Amino acid sequence: MNASLQALVVEDHVAMRSVVRKMLQQMRYFQLIDDASDGEEAWAKLANGNFDLAVSDVNESVAKL
């Protein structure tokens, strides 16, 4: 299978970020898997990158604001 997609994993917990990265790597669709530890870092990477997929969690307490 030819990996050609690019993904961004946005997660503040290091262990969960690693789990999601490994799951995406196992799919073998992604040429590049980058990560960000928070929304601010993610926005900067999204503005400068060309991602086909972004995976993010949502903090419920922040989402209610």
N, CA, C, O and CB atoms as a CASP TS submission, in Angstrom:
PFRMAT TS
TARGET T0000
AUTHOR 0000-0000-0000
METHOD Language model
MODEL 1
PARENT N/A
ATOM      1  N   MET     1       0.837  -1.180   0.000  1.00  0.00           N
ATOM      2  CA  MET     1       0.000   0.000   0.000  1.00  0.00           C
ATOM      3  C   MET     1       0.883   1.245   0.000  1.00  0.00           C
ATOM      4  O   MET     1       1.865   1.301   0.740  1.00  0.00           O
ATOM      5  CB  MET     1      -0.953  -0.003   1.214  1.00  0.00           C
ATOM      6  N   ASN     2       0.556   2.222  -0.802  1.00  0.00           N
ATOM      7  CA  ASN     2       1.347   3.434  -0.939  1.00  0.00           C
ATOM      8  C   ASN     2       0.841   4.504   0.030  1.00  0.00           C
ATOM      9  O   ASN     2      -0.274   5.001  -0.121  1.00  0.00           O
ATOM     10  CB  ASN     2       1.298   3.950  -2.391  1.00  0.00           C
ATOM     11  N   ALA     3       1.655   4.855   1.017  1.00  0.00           N
ATOM     12  CA  ALA     3       1.291   5.882   1.992  1.00  0.00           C
ATOM     13  C   ALA     3       1.448   7.254   1.354  1.00  0.00           C
ATOM     14  O   ALA     3       2.518   7.588   0.846  1.00  0.00           O
ATOM     15  CB  ALA     3       2.160   5.771   3.275  1.00  0.00           C
ATOM     16  N   SER     4       0.383   8.049   1.379  1.00  0.00           N
ATOM     17  CA  SER     4       0.478   9.369   0.757  1.00  0.00           C
ATOM     18  C   SER     4      -0.243  10.460   1.533  1.00  0.00           C
ATOM     19  O   SER     4      -0.147  11.631   1.164  1.00  0.00           O
ATOM     20  CB  SER     4      -0.070   9.310  -0.632  1.00  0.00           C
ATOM     21  N   LEU     5      -0.952  10.120   2.581  1.00  0.00           N
ATOM     22  CA  LEU     5      -1.713  11.111   3.331  1.00  0.00           C
ATOM     23  C   LEU     5      -0.888  11.670   4.485  1.00  0.00           C
ATOM     24  O   LEU     5       0.093  11.068   4.922  1.00  0.00           O
ATOM     25  CB  LEU     5      -3.013  10.500   3.858  1.00  0.00           C
ATOM     26  N   GLN     6      -1.317  12.848   4.970  1.00  0.00           N
ATOM     27  CA  GLN     6      -0.655  13.492   6.097  1.00  0.00           C
ATOM     28  C   GLN     6      -1.681  13.731   7.196  1.00  0.00           C
ATOM     29  O   GLN     6      -2.787  14.201   6.928  1.00  0.00           O
ATOM     30  CB  GLN     6       0.021  14.826   5.666  1.00  0.00           C
ATOM     31  N   ALA     7      -1.315  13.407   8.431  1.00  0.00           N
ATOM     32  CA  ALA     7      -2.235  13.528   9.563  1.00  0.00           C
ATOM     33  C   ALA     7      -1.619  14.362  10.678  1.00  0.00           C
ATOM     34  O   ALA     7      -0.401  14.414  10.846  1.00  0.00           O
ATOM     35  CB  ALA     7      -2.619  12.143  10.094  1.00  0.00           C
ATOM     36  N   LEU     8      -2.494  15.006  11.427  1.00  0.00           N
ATOM     37  CA  LEU     8      -2.095  15.769  12.606  1.00  0.00           C
ATOM     38  C   LEU     8      -2.893  15.244  13.790  1.00  0.00           C
ATOM     39  O   LEU     8      -4.122  15.207  13.748  1.00  0.00           O
ATOM     40  CB  LEU     8      -2.325  17.308  12.403  1.00  0.00           C
ATOM     41  N   VAL     9      -2.195  14.837  14.848  1.00  0.00           N
ATOM     42  CA  VAL     9      -2.829  14.349  16.067  1.00  0.00           C
ATOM     43  C   VAL     9      -2.699  15.440  17.127  1.00  0.00           C
ATOM     44  O   VAL     9      -1.589  15.855  17.461  1.00  0.00           O
ATOM     45  CB  VAL     9      -2.185  12.998  16.552  1.00  0.00           C
ATOM     46  N   VAL    10      -3.827  15.899  17.651  1.00  0.00           N
ATOM     47  CA  VAL    10      -3.842  16.959  18.658  1.00  0.00           C
ATOM     48  C   VAL    10      -4.370  16.363  19.960  1.00  0.00           C
ATOM     49  O   VAL    10      -5.539  15.989  20.057  1.00  0.00           O
ATOM     50  CB  VAL    10      -4.718  18.181  18.194  1.00  0.00           C
ATOM     51  N   GLU    11      -3.499  16.283  20.948  1.00  0.00           N
ATOM     52  CA  GLU    11      -3.859  15.647  22.229  1.00  0.00           C
ATOM     53  C   GLU    11      -2.886  16.130  23.291  1.00  0.00           C
ATOM     54  O   GLU    11      -1.674  16.124  23.076  1.00  0.00           O
ATOM     55  CB  GLU    11      -3.835  14.076  22.124  1.00  0.00           C
ATOM     56  N   ASP    12      -3.413  16.549  24.439  1.00  0.00           N
ATOM     57  CA  ASP    12      -2.546  17.064  25.493  1.00  0.00           C
ATOM     58  C   ASP    12      -1.909  15.967  26.345  1.00  0.00           C
ATOM     59  O   ASP    12      -0.900  16.217  27.005  1.00  0.00           O
ATOM     60  CB  ASP    12      -3.328  17.989  26.378  1.00  0.00           C
ATOM     61  N   HIS    13      -2.464  14.777  26.347  1.00  0.00           N
ATOM     62  CA  HIS    13      -1.878  13.663  27.095  1.00  0.00           C
ATOM     63  C   HIS    13      -0.885  12.912  26.204  1.00  0.00           C
ATOM     64  O   HIS    13      -1.247  12.387  25.151  1.00  0.00           O
ATOM     65  CB  HIS    13      -2.987  12.700  27.614  1.00  0.00           C
ATOM     66  N   VAL    14       0.358  12.874  26.646  1.00  0.00           N
ATOM     67  CA  VAL    14       1.435  12.281  25.850  1.00  0.00           C
ATOM     68  C   VAL    14       1.146  10.824  25.508  1.00  0.00           C
ATOM     69  O   VAL    14       1.349  10.401  24.370  1.00  0.00           O
ATOM     70  CB  VAL    14       2.762  12.383  26.597  1.00  0.00           C
ATOM     71  N   ALA    15       0.674  10.058  26.485  1.00  0.00           N
ATOM     72  CA  ALA    15       0.427   8.632  26.248  1.00  0.00           C
ATOM     73  C   ALA    15      -0.668   8.421  25.199  1.00  0.00           C
ATOM     74  O   ALA    15      -0.527   7.577  24.314  1.00  0.00           O
ATOM     75  CB  ALA    15       0.037   7.936  27.560  1.00  0.00           C
ATOM     76  N   MET    16      -1.740   9.174  25.297  1.00  0.00           N
ATOM     77  CA  MET    16      -2.831   9.025  24.331  1.00  0.00           C
ATOM     78  C   MET    16      -2.390   9.482  22.943  1.00  0.00           C
ATOM     79  O   MET    16      -2.763   8.877  21.939  1.00  0.00           O
ATOM     80  CB  MET    16      -4.069   9.823  24.785  1.00  0.00           C
ATOM     81  N   ARG    17      -1.601  10.545  22.890  1.00  0.00           N
ATOM     82  CA  ARG    17      -1.071  11.025  21.605  1.00  0.00           C
ATOM     83  C   ARG    17      -0.239   9.930  20.944  1.00  0.00           C
ATOM     84  O   ARG    17      -0.326   9.724  19.733  1.00  0.00           O
ATOM     85  CB  ARG    17      -0.215  12.309  21.803  1.00  0.00           C
ATOM     86  N   SER    18       0.559   9.235  21.732  1.00  0.00           N
ATOM     87  CA  SER    18       1.369   8.144  21.224  1.00  0.00           C
ATOM     88  C   SER    18       0.511   6.989  20.722  1.00  0.00           C
ATOM     89  O   SER    18       0.809   6.405  19.680  1.00  0.00           O
ATOM     90  CB  SER    18       2.316   7.658  22.299  1.00  0.00           C
ATOM     91  N   VAL    19      -0.538   6.656  21.443  1.00  0.00           N
ATOM     92  CA  VAL    19      -1.446   5.575  21.034  1.00  0.00           C
ATOM     93  C   VAL    19      -2.091   5.894  19.693  1.00  0.00           C
ATOM     94  O   VAL    19      -2.147   5.039  18.809  1.00  0.00           O
ATOM     95  CB  VAL    19      -2.534   5.346  22.102  1.00  0.00           C
ATOM     96  N   VAL    20      -2.578   7.121  19.540  1.00  0.00           N
ATOM     97  CA  VAL    20      -3.238   7.510  18.288  1.00  0.00           C
ATOM     98  C   VAL    20      -2.246   7.492  17.132  1.00  0.00           C
ATOM     99  O   VAL    20      -2.573   7.022  16.042  1.00  0.00           O
ATOM    100  CB  VAL    20      -3.876   8.909  18.420  1.00  0.00           C
ATOM    101  N   ARG    21      -1.042   7.997  17.358  1.00  0.00           N
ATOM    102  CA  ARG    21       0.007   7.965  16.319  1.00  0.00           C
ATOM    103  C   ARG    21       0.285   6.537  15.862  1.00  0.00           C
ATOM    104  O   ARG    21       0.359   6.263  14.664  1.00  0.00           O
ATOM    105  CB  ARG    21       1.309   8.608  16.845  1.00  0.00           C
ATOM    106  N   LYS    22       0.438   5.625  16.829  1.00  0.00           N
ATOM    107  CA  LYS    22       0.723   4.231  16.496  1.00  0.00           C
ATOM    108  C   LYS    22      -0.423   3.599  15.713  1.00  0.00           C
ATOM    109  O   LYS    22      -0.186   2.826  14.785  1.00  0.00           O
ATOM    110  CB  LYS    22       0.990   3.429  17.766  1.00  0.00           C
ATOM    111  N   MET    23      -1.648   3.917  16.076  1.00  0.00           N
ATOM    112  CA  MET    23      -2.806   3.380  15.351  1.00  0.00           C
ATOM    113  C   MET    23      -2.810   3.868  13.909  1.00  0.00           C
ATOM    114  O   MET    23      -3.084   3.099  12.987  1.00  0.00           O
ATOM    115  CB  MET    23      -4.119   3.782  16.049  1.00  0.00           C
ATOM    116  N   LEU    24      -2.508   5.141  13.720  1.00  0.00           N
ATOM    117  CA  LEU    24      -2.468   5.691  12.361  1.00  0.00           C
ATOM    118  C   LEU    24      -1.313   5.086  11.558  1.00  0.00           C
ATOM    119  O   LEU    24      -1.458   4.808  10.368  1.00  0.00           O
ATOM    120  CB  LEU    24      -2.335   7.227  12.407  1.00  0.00           C
ATOM    121  N   GLN    25      -0.176   4.887  12.210  1.00  0.00           N
ATOM    122  CA  GLN    25       0.970   4.267  11.527  1.00  0.00           C
ATOM    123  C   GLN    25       0.639   2.852  11.069  1.00  0.00           C
ATOM    124  O   GLN    25       1.039   2.443   9.979  1.00  0.00           O
ATOM    125  CB  GLN    25       2.196   4.241  12.451  1.00  0.00           C
ATOM    126  N   GLN    26      -0.082   2.110  11.888  1.00  0.00           N
ATOM    127  CA  GLN    26      -0.451   0.745  11.552  1.00  0.00           C
ATOM    128  C   GLN    26      -1.383   0.679  10.349  1.00  0.00           C
ATOM    129  O   GLN    26      -1.429  -0.336   9.654  1.00  0.00           O
ATOM    130  CB  GLN    26      -1.100   0.082  12.739  1.00  0.00           C
ATOM    131  N   MET    27      -2.124   1.752  10.101  1.00  0.00           N
ATOM    132  CA  MET    27      -3.027   1.781   8.946  1.00  0.00           C
ATOM    133  C   MET    27      -2.259   1.852   7.628  1.00  0.00           C
ATOM    134  O   MET    27      -2.775   1.445   6.587  1.00  0.00           O
ATOM    135  CB  MET    27      -3.982   2.969   9.053  1.00  0.00           C
ATOM    136  N   ARG    28      -1.037   2.364   7.666  1.00  0.00           N
ATOM    137  CA  ARG    28      -0.139   2.477   6.514  1.00  0.00           C
ATOM    138  C   ARG    28      -0.681   3.346   5.369  1.00  0.00           C
ATOM    139  O   ARG    28      -0.282   3.176   4.217  1.00  0.00           O
ATOM    140  CB  ARG    28       0.156   1.107   5.988  1.00  0.00           C
ATOM    141  N   TYR    29      -1.574   4.259   5.685  1.00  0.00           N
ATOM    142  CA  TYR    29      -2.063   5.210   4.692  1.00  0.00           C
ATOM    143  C   TYR    29      -1.313   6.534   4.772  1.00  0.00           C
ATOM    144  O   TYR    29      -1.372   7.341   3.845  1.00  0.00           O
ATOM    145  CB  TYR    29      -3.556   5.446   4.877  1.00  0.00           C
ATOM    146  N   PHE    30      -0.609   6.758   5.877  1.00  0.00           N
ATOM    147  CA  PHE    30      -0.063   8.079   6.159  1.00  0.00           C
ATOM    148  C   PHE    30       1.443   8.137   5.949  1.00  0.00           C
ATOM    149  O   PHE    30       2.202   7.364   6.533  1.00  0.00           O
ATOM    150  CB  PHE    30      -0.397   8.483   7.573  1.00  0.00           C
ATOM    151  N   GLN    31       1.848   9.060   5.113  1.00  0.00           N
ATOM    152  CA  GLN    31       3.259   9.313   4.846  1.00  0.00           C
ATOM    153  C   GLN    31       3.862  10.100   6.009  1.00  0.00           C
ATOM    154  O   GLN    31       5.006   9.862   6.397  1.00  0.00           O
ATOM    155  CB  GLN    31       3.440  10.081   3.508  1.00  0.00           C
ATOM    156  N   LEU    32       3.099  11.028   6.557  1.00  0.00           N
ATOM    157  CA  LEU    32       3.549  11.888   7.641  1.00  0.00           C
ATOM    158  C   LEU    32       2.481  11.920   8.720  1.00  0.00           C
ATOM    159  O   LEU    32       1.302  12.124   8.433  1.00  0.00           O
ATOM    160  CB  LEU    32       3.863  13.317   7.131  1.00  0.00           C
ATOM    161  N   ILE    33       2.903  11.718   9.964  1.00  0.00           N
ATOM    162  CA  ILE    33       2.010  11.887  11.112  1.00  0.00           C
ATOM    163  C   ILE    33       2.708  12.838  12.060  1.00  0.00           C
ATOM    164  O   ILE    33       3.732  12.502  12.654  1.00  0.00           O
ATOM    165  CB  ILE    33       1.668  10.510  11.814  1.00  0.00           C
ATOM    166  N   ASP    34       2.146  14.026  12.197  1.00  0.00           N
ATOM    167  CA  ASP    34       2.699  15.048  13.085  1.00  0.00           C
ATOM    168  C   ASP    34       1.789  15.136  14.299  1.00  0.00           C
ATOM    169  O   ASP    34       0.688  14.585  14.286  1.00  0.00           O
ATOM    170  CB  ASP    34       2.828  16.443  12.363  1.00  0.00           C
ATOM    171  N   ASP    35       2.233  15.821  15.350  1.00  0.00           N
ATOM    172  CA  ASP    35       1.372  15.976  16.518  1.00  0.00           C
ATOM    173  C   ASP    35       1.527  17.353  17.136  1.00  0.00           C
ATOM    174  O   ASP    35       2.493  18.074  16.886  1.00  0.00           O
ATOM    175  CB  ASP    35       1.681  14.904  17.551  1.00  0.00           C
ATOM    176  N   ALA    36       0.548  17.688  17.946  1.00  0.00           N
ATOM    177  CA  ALA    36       0.534  18.949  18.685  1.00  0.00           C
ATOM    178  C   ALA    36      -0.042  18.666  20.065  1.00  0.00           C
ATOM    179  O   ALA    36      -0.929  17.825  20.218  1.00  0.00           O
ATOM    180  CB  ALA    36      -0.299  20.056  17.933  1.00  0.00           C
ATOM    181  N   SER    37       0.468  19.373  21.066  1.00  0.00           N
ATOM    182  CA  SER    37       0.021  19.119  22.436  1.00  0.00           C
ATOM    183  C   SER    37      -1.149  19.999  22.870  1.00  0.00           C
ATOM    184  O   SER    37      -1.740  19.769  23.926  1.00  0.00           O
ATOM    185  CB  SER    37       1.167  19.319  23.381  1.00  0.00           C
ATOM    186  N   ASP    38      -1.487  21.007  22.061  1.00  0.00           N
ATOM    187  CA  ASP    38      -2.633  21.853  22.390  1.00  0.00           C
ATOM    188  C   ASP    38      -3.163  22.535  21.123  1.00  0.00           C
ATOM    189  O   ASP    38      -2.564  22.442  20.051  1.00  0.00           O
ATOM    190  CB  ASP    38      -2.243  22.912  23.455  1.00  0.00           C
ATOM    191  N   GLY    39      -4.274  23.206  21.272  1.00  0.00           N
ATOM    192  CA  GLY    39      -4.917  23.845  20.131  1.00  0.00           C
ATOM    193  C   GLY    39      -4.089  24.936  19.489  1.00  0.00           C
ATOM    194  O   GLY    39      -4.099  25.086  18.267  1.00  0.00           O
ATOM    195  N   GLU    40      -3.378  25.692  20.291  1.00  0.00           N
ATOM    196  CA  GLU    40      -2.553  26.776  19.755  1.00  0.00           C
ATOM    197  C   GLU    40      -1.445  26.232  18.845  1.00  0.00           C
ATOM    198  O   GLU    40      -1.205  26.756  17.757  1.00  0.00           O
ATOM    199  CB  GLU    40      -1.940  27.594  20.903  1.00  0.00           C
ATOM    200  N   GLU    41      -0.787  25.190  19.304  1.00  0.00           N
ATOM    201  CA  GLU    41       0.256  24.547  18.497  1.00  0.00           C
ATOM    202  C   GLU    41      -0.349  23.923  17.236  1.00  0.00           C
ATOM    203  O   GLU    41       0.241  23.974  16.157  1.00  0.00           O
ATOM    204  CB  GLU    41       0.996  23.467  19.326  1.00  0.00           C
ATOM    205  N   ALA    42      -1.530  23.339  17.394  1.00  0.00           N
ATOM    206  CA  ALA    42      -2.206  22.719  16.241  1.00  0.00           C
ATOM    207  C   ALA    42      -2.560  23.746  15.178  1.00  0.00           C
ATOM    208  O   ALA    42      -2.348  23.500  13.990  1.00  0.00           O
ATOM    209  CB  ALA    42      -3.472  21.993  16.694  1.00  0.00           C
ATOM    210  N   TRP    43      -3.100  24.902  15.586  1.00  0.00           N
ATOM    211  CA  TRP    43      -3.465  25.940  14.609  1.00  0.00           C
ATOM    212  C   TRP    43      -2.238  26.398  13.827  1.00  0.00           C
ATOM    213  O   TRP    43      -2.309  26.603  12.615  1.00  0.00           O
ATOM    214  CB  TRP    43      -4.123  27.147  15.318  1.00  0.00           C
ATOM    215  N   ALA    44      -1.114  26.558  14.522  1.00  0.00           N
ATOM    216  CA  ALA    44       0.121  26.978  13.841  1.00  0.00           C
ATOM    217  C   ALA    44       0.545  25.940  12.807  1.00  0.00           C
ATOM    218  O   ALA    44       0.939  26.293  11.695  1.00  0.00           O
ATOM    219  CB  ALA    44       1.259  27.201  14.864  1.00  0.00           C
ATOM    220  N   LYS    45       0.465  24.672  13.169  1.00  0.00           N
ATOM    221  CA  LYS    45       0.851  23.609  12.233  1.00  0.00           C
ATOM    222  C   LYS    45      -0.137  23.499  11.079  1.00  0.00           C
ATOM    223  O   LYS    45       0.260  23.257   9.939  1.00  0.00           O
ATOM    224  CB  LYS    45       0.949  22.267  12.963  1.00  0.00           C
ATOM    225  N   LEU    46      -1.415  23.675  11.370  1.00  0.00           N
ATOM    226  CA  LEU    46      -2.425  23.616  10.303  1.00  0.00           C
ATOM    227  C   LEU    46      -2.257  24.781   9.327  1.00  0.00           C
ATOM    228  O   LEU    46      -2.473  24.623   8.125  1.00  0.00           O
ATOM    229  CB  LEU    46      -3.847  23.631  10.905  1.00  0.00           C
ATOM    230  N   ALA    47      -1.878  25.936   9.838  1.00  0.00           N
ATOM    231  CA  ALA    47      -1.688  27.106   8.978  1.00  0.00           C
ATOM    232  C   ALA    47      -0.490  26.938   8.056  1.00  0.00           C
ATOM    233  O   ALA    47      -0.468  27.482   6.952  1.00  0.00           O
ATOM    234  CB  ALA    47      -1.515  28.361   9.824  1.00  0.00           C
ATOM    235  N   ASN    48       0.507  26.183   8.511  1.00  0.00           N
ATOM    236  CA  ASN    48       1.737  26.026   7.738  1.00  0.00           C
ATOM    237  C   ASN    48       1.852  24.685   7.028  1.00  0.00           C
ATOM    238  O   ASN    48       2.806  24.457   6.284  1.00  0.00           O
ATOM    239  CB  ASN    48       2.912  26.206   8.634  1.00  0.00           C
ATOM    240  N   GLY    49       0.893  23.802   7.251  1.00  0.00           N
ATOM    241  CA  GLY    49       0.989  22.458   6.694  1.00  0.00           C
ATOM    242  C   GLY    49      -0.164  22.134   5.768  1.00  0.00           C
ATOM    243  O   GLY    49      -1.094  22.920   5.588  1.00  0.00           O
ATOM    244  N   ASN    50      -0.072  20.954   5.190  1.00  0.00           N
ATOM    245  CA  ASN    50      -1.104  20.480   4.283  1.00  0.00           C
ATOM    246  C   ASN    50      -1.554  19.103   4.768  1.00  0.00           C
ATOM    247  O   ASN    50      -1.086  18.081   4.266  1.00  0.00           O
ATOM    248  CB  ASN    50      -0.586  20.426   2.802  1.00  0.00           C
ATOM    249  N   PHE    51      -2.462  19.078   5.744  1.00  0.00           N
ATOM    250  CA  PHE    51      -2.896  17.836   6.363  1.00  0.00           C
ATOM    251  C   PHE    51      -4.196  17.346   5.729  1.00  0.00           C
ATOM    252  O   PHE    51      -5.084  18.131   5.396  1.00  0.00           O
ATOM    253  CB  PHE    51      -3.076  18.025   7.875  1.00  0.00           C
ATOM    254  N   ASP    52      -4.282  16.032   5.573  1.00  0.00           N
ATOM    255  CA  ASP    52      -5.493  15.409   5.055  1.00  0.00           C
ATOM    256  C   ASP    52      -6.441  15.015   6.180  1.00  0.00           C
ATOM    257  O   ASP    52      -7.641  14.853   5.960  1.00  0.00           O
ATOM    258  CB  ASP    52      -5.140  14.187   4.219  1.00  0.00           C
ATOM    259  N   LEU    53      -5.899  14.863   7.387  1.00  0.00           N
ATOM    260  CA  LEU    53      -6.684  14.430   8.535  1.00  0.00           C
ATOM    261  C   LEU    53      -6.150  15.090   9.789  1.00  0.00           C
ATOM    262  O   LEU    53      -4.937  15.158   9.990  1.00  0.00           O
ATOM    263  CB  LEU    53      -6.660  12.896   8.676  1.00  0.00           C
ATOM    264  N   ALA    54      -7.046  15.577  10.637  1.00  0.00           N
ATOM    265  CA  ALA    54      -6.682  16.067  11.966  1.00  0.00           C
ATOM    266  C   ALA    54      -7.541  15.322  12.978  1.00  0.00           C
ATOM    267  O   ALA    54      -8.765  15.279  12.858  1.00  0.00           O
ATOM    268  CB  ALA    54      -6.878  17.628  12.087  1.00  0.00           C
ATOM    269  N   VAL    55      -6.884  14.735  13.980  1.00  0.00           N
ATOM    270  CA  VAL    55      -7.576  14.001  15.033  1.00  0.00           C
ATOM    271  C   VAL    55      -7.359  14.772  16.322  1.00  0.00           C
ATOM    272  O   VAL    55      -6.222  15.048  16.703  1.00  0.00           O
ATOM    273  CB  VAL    55      -7.062  12.515  15.153  1.00  0.00           C
ATOM    274  N   SER    56      -8.458  15.124  16.999  1.00  0.00           N
ATOM    275  CA  SER    56      -8.345  15.941  18.196  1.00  0.00           C
ATOM    276  C   SER    56      -9.372  15.520  19.231  1.00  0.00           C
ATOM    277  O   SER    56     -10.465  15.069  18.889  1.00  0.00           O
ATOM    278  CB  SER    56      -8.512  17.416  17.855  1.00  0.00           C
ATOM    279  N   ASP    57      -9.015  15.670  20.494  1.00  0.00           N
ATOM    280  CA  ASP    57     -10.009  15.504  21.540  1.00  0.00           C
ATOM    281  C   ASP    57     -10.620  16.869  21.834  1.00  0.00           C
ATOM    282  O   ASP    57     -10.082  17.899  21.427  1.00  0.00           O
ATOM    283  CB  ASP    57      -9.382  14.874  22.826  1.00  0.00           C
ATOM    284  N   VAL    58     -11.728  16.871  22.530  1.00  0.00           N
ATOM    285  CA  VAL    58     -12.381  18.124  22.900  1.00  0.00           C
ATOM    286  C   VAL    58     -12.557  18.118  24.398  1.00  0.00           C
ATOM    287  O   VAL    58     -13.128  17.182  24.959  1.00  0.00           O
ATOM    288  CB  VAL    58     -13.750  18.307  22.168  1.00  0.00           C
ATOM    289  N   ASN    59     -12.072  19.155  25.049  1.00  0.00           N
ATOM    290  CA  ASN    59     -12.245  19.299  26.481  1.00  0.00           C
ATOM    291  C   ASN    59     -13.645  19.820  26.727  1.00  0.00           C
ATOM    292  O   ASN    59     -13.974  20.939  26.333  1.00  0.00           O
ATOM    293  CB  ASN    59     -11.171  20.243  27.098  1.00  0.00           C
ATOM    294  N   GLU    60     -14.472  19.016  27.375  1.00  0.00           N
ATOM    295  CA  GLU    60     -15.872  19.352  27.562  1.00  0.00           C
ATOM    296  C   GLU    60     -16.077  20.672  28.311  1.00  0.00           C
ATOM    297  O   GLU    60     -16.988  21.429  27.977  1.00  0.00           O
ATOM    298  CB  GLU    60     -16.558  18.241  28.301  1.00  0.00           C
ATOM    299  N   SER    61     -15.247  20.960  29.313  1.00  0.00           N
ATOM    300  CA  SER    61     -15.418  22.197  30.078  1.00  0.00           C
ATOM    301  C   SER    61     -15.125  23.409  29.217  1.00  0.00           C
ATOM    302  O   SER    61     -15.768  24.444  29.390  1.00  0.00           O
ATOM    303  CB  SER    61     -14.511  22.198  31.310  1.00  0.00           C
ATOM    304  N   VAL    62     -14.181  23.321  28.297  1.00  0.00           N
ATOM    305  CA  VAL    62     -13.870  24.426  27.393  1.00  0.00           C
ATOM    306  C   VAL    62     -14.930  24.539  26.314  1.00  0.00           C
ATOM    307  O   VAL    62     -15.288  25.643  25.905  1.00  0.00           O
ATOM    308  CB  VAL    62     -12.484  24.238  26.760  1.00  0.00           C
ATOM    309  N   ALA    63     -15.435  23.399  25.850  1.00  0.00           N
ATOM    310  CA  ALA    63     -16.421  23.392  24.771  1.00  0.00           C
ATOM    311  C   ALA    63     -17.730  24.081  25.184  1.00  0.00           C
ATOM    312  O   ALA    63     -18.465  24.554  24.317  1.00  0.00           O
ATOM    313  CB  ALA    63     -16.705  21.956  24.337  1.00  0.00           C
ATOM    314  N   LYS    64     -18.033  24.149  26.471  1.00  0.00           N
ATOM    315  CA  LYS    64     -19.278  24.748  26.941  1.00  0.00           C
ATOM    316  C   LYS    64     -19.206  26.277  27.005  1.00  0.00           C
ATOM    317  O   LYS    64     -20.231  26.937  27.175  1.00  0.00           O
ATOM    318  CB  LYS    64     -19.627  24.197  28.308  1.00  0.00           C
ATOM    319  N   LEU    65     -18.016  26.836  26.870  1.00  0.00           N
ATOM    320  CA  LEU    65     -17.862  28.294  26.975  1.00  0.00           C
ATOM    321  C   LEU    65     -18.504  29.017  25.860  1.00  0.00           C
ATOM    322  O   LEU    65     -18.457  30.247  25.813  1.00  0.00           O
ATOM    323  CB  LEU    65     -16.435  28.670  27.028  1.00  0.00           C
TER
END
